[in-house]
Amino acid sequence: MNTNAVAEAILASVGIGTWLICLAISVITLIGMWKVFVKAGKPGWAIFIPFYNTYCLYQMSFGNGWLFLLCLVPCVNIVVQIMMYFKLAKAFGKDIAYGFGLLFLNCIFMMILGFGDAEYIGPQ
């Protein structure tokens, strides 16, 4: 058997495996976000609309959805996005530790927020 063929088969299987893992994480995150949106009184389908989903997240977090336009400003976008996660945690009655969870393990903490007992209390 040709060494190149074996190497290509290994790389292809690793690529497909990576793609499947990324797809699973994306689907899990979307399900969690859908539930979070519904809890906050937003339509669940909004998670599929680019820019509108970000607008809704910022509206849930800050109370003003148009702040998402700051995401278009280089360097400012990083700071505003981090602030949004902490504000979102606070809008659901969670503490700063939960904000770090949303920031670093978004997939898991969105599922917990969506399917857990947290209630949306609005921007703080």
Backbone torsions as a table, in degrees:
resi	resn	phi	psi	omega
1	MET	NA	142.4	-177.6
2	ASN	-73.4	135.6	-179.9
3	THR	-64.0	-37.5	178.9
4	ASN	-63.8	-38.3	180.0
5	ALA	-65.8	-39.2	178.2
6	VAL	-65.9	-44.5	179.7
7	ALA	-62.5	-41.8	178.6
8	GLU	-65.1	-38.5	178.2
9	ALA	-65.7	-40.7	178.6
10	ILE	-65.8	-46.7	179.3
11	LEU	-63.0	-38.7	178.5
12	ALA	-64.7	-42.0	-179.6
13	SER	-68.3	-37.5	176.5
14	VAL	-65.5	-42.5	178.6
15	GLY	-62.5	-44.1	179.1
16	ILE	-66.7	-40.9	177.8
17	GLY	-62.0	-43.6	177.8
18	THR	-62.8	-43.0	179.6
19	TRP	-62.0	-42.4	179.9
20	LEU	-66.3	-38.6	177.5
21	ILE	-65.2	-43.9	178.0
22	CYS	-63.1	-39.6	178.0
23	LEU	-64.1	-43.1	179.5
24	ALA	-63.6	-43.5	178.6
25	ILE	-63.5	-40.3	178.7
26	SER	-63.6	-44.0	-179.5
27	VAL	-64.8	-42.6	179.1
28	ILE	-62.9	-42.5	178.6
29	THR	-63.6	-42.6	179.2
30	LEU	-63.2	-39.8	178.2
31	ILE	-63.6	-44.6	178.4
32	GLY	-63.3	-42.7	178.7
33	MET	-64.9	-38.1	178.2
34	TRP	-56.9	-48.1	-179.3
35	LYS	-65.1	-37.9	178.1
36	VAL	-64.2	-43.8	179.2
37	PHE	-62.1	-44.0	-179.4
38	VAL	-64.2	-40.5	177.9
39	LYS	-61.6	-33.8	-178.3
40	ALA	-86.7	3.5	178.3
41	GLY	83.5	13.8	177.4
42	LYS	-97.8	156.0	177.1
43	PRO	-70.3	135.9	-178.6
44	GLY	-63.7	-32.9	-178.5
45	TRP	-66.0	-13.7	-177.9
46	ALA	-63.6	-20.1	-179.1
47	ILE	-67.1	-19.0	-178.2
48	PHE	-90.5	-8.1	-176.9
49	ILE	-97.8	113.3	179.3
50	PRO	-58.1	146.4	-178.4
51	PHE	70.5	-42.5	179.1
52	TYR	-68.3	-37.1	177.6
53	ASN	-65.7	-37.2	177.4
54	THR	-68.4	-40.4	176.1
55	TYR	-57.8	-46.0	-179.7
56	CYS	-64.4	-42.3	178.2
57	LEU	-60.7	-42.7	179.9
58	TYR	-70.4	-33.5	176.2
59	GLN	-66.8	-39.9	177.3
60	MET	-67.5	-34.7	-174.3
61	SER	-85.3	-52.1	-173.6
62	PHE	-98.4	-21.2	-174.2
63	GLY	92.7	-14.7	178.5
64	ASN	-127.2	108.3	-176.4
65	GLY	-69.5	-24.1	-176.2
66	TRP	-71.5	-8.1	175.3
67	LEU	-65.5	-15.0	178.9
68	PHE	-64.1	-18.4	177.3
69	LEU	-64.7	-20.9	175.3
70	LEU	-66.6	-16.8	176.5
71	CYS	-68.7	-14.3	179.4
72	LEU	-86.4	-8.4	-179.4
73	VAL	-94.1	121.3	-179.5
74	PRO	-58.4	144.2	-178.9
75	CYS	72.4	-41.9	177.2
76	VAL	-66.3	-34.7	-176.4
77	ASN	-59.6	-35.9	-179.7
78	ILE	-65.8	-46.8	-178.6
79	VAL	-64.8	-44.4	-177.9
80	VAL	-66.9	-38.6	179.1
81	GLN	-64.6	-41.8	177.6
82	ILE	-63.6	-43.8	178.0
83	MET	-61.3	-36.5	-178.7
84	MET	-62.8	-40.8	179.4
85	TYR	-63.9	-41.3	179.0
86	PHE	-69.1	-38.8	177.2
87	LYS	-67.4	-36.5	178.2
88	LEU	-64.3	-42.6	177.0
89	ALA	-60.2	-43.4	179.9
90	LYS	-67.1	-34.5	179.1
91	ALA	-66.5	-19.9	176.7
92	PHE	-104.8	14.1	176.2
93	GLY	77.2	20.4	-179.9
94	LYS	-99.5	166.0	-177.3
95	ASP	-95.8	-173.8	-176.6
96	ILE	-65.7	-31.8	178.3
97	ALA	-62.8	-37.7	177.6
98	TYR	-66.8	-33.7	175.4
99	GLY	-61.3	-40.6	175.8
100	PHE	-65.1	-36.8	176.5
101	GLY	-62.4	-43.4	177.4
102	LEU	-63.9	-35.1	-178.4
103	LEU	-70.8	-45.0	-172.7
104	PHE	-98.1	-29.2	-179.8
105	LEU	-128.4	57.5	-173.1
106	ASN	-53.4	-44.5	-177.5
107	CYS	-56.8	-48.6	-176.8
108	ILE	-70.9	-45.8	-175.2
109	PHE	-74.1	-25.8	172.6
110	MET	-67.6	-39.3	177.0
111	MET	-63.9	-43.7	179.1
112	ILE	-64.1	-42.2	179.3
113	LEU	-64.7	-41.6	-178.3
114	GLY	-73.0	-42.3	-175.0
115	PHE	-98.9	-7.4	-179.1
116	GLY	-82.3	-168.7	-177.1
117	ASP	-91.8	5.9	-179.1
118	ALA	-65.9	139.0	177.7
119	GLU	-114.4	144.8	179.2
120	TYR	-75.4	120.2	178.7
121	ILE	-109.4	-4.1	177.5
122	GLY	96.9	170.9	-178.5
123	PRO	-62.4	142.0	-179.8
124	GLN	-105.9	NA	NA
